[in-house]
Amino acid sequence: MLLVAAFATQAQDVPNVLVKNVKGESVNFADVIKKGRITVVSFWATWCVPCKKEINNISEVMPEWKKNMDFDFVTVSIDDTRNIAKVKSYVNTMKWDFPTLIDPNQDLKQKLNFPSVPYTVVFDGNGKIVFTHQGYVEGDEFILKDKLKELLQQK
């Protein structure tokens, strides 16, 4: 049953869903995933310790990865509207220099049909989901790195 759900999720295109940026402006998620670019999207929440650990670990290795791999990285918080200020504050404190979006009504989460965060999705250059990963344990970022290498070699 789980395998079927994962396959169904991976067959999806980029959903047209309005999310917010950290300034509170509405953004169509489909416009964030650029044609011809591999994009990693990491879903998280301010209350999710493993989520923050994963993104911080990716953030640390990102400069090294970017030397050899050309991809986009975006985070999407599923915090509700009451916590938008916490999201912005956390992003600023951590000095994340990649786009952070907020899915306050969890519309995007529902469209992608995943149970909880942390959750990582990789879109290929055609806007198709080619990889998903649920949860996080120390070192999972290297699974992502291997997948990115594999996808970029296929380009």
Secondary structure, DSSP 8 states (H G I E B T S, - for coil): -HHHHHHHHHT-B----EEEETTS-EEEHHHHS-TT--EEEEEE-TT-HHHHHHHHHHHHHHHHHHHH---EEEEEE---GGGHHHHHHHHHHHT--S-EEE-TT-HHHHHHT--SSSEEEEE-TTSBEEEEEES--TTHHHHHHHHHHHHHHH-
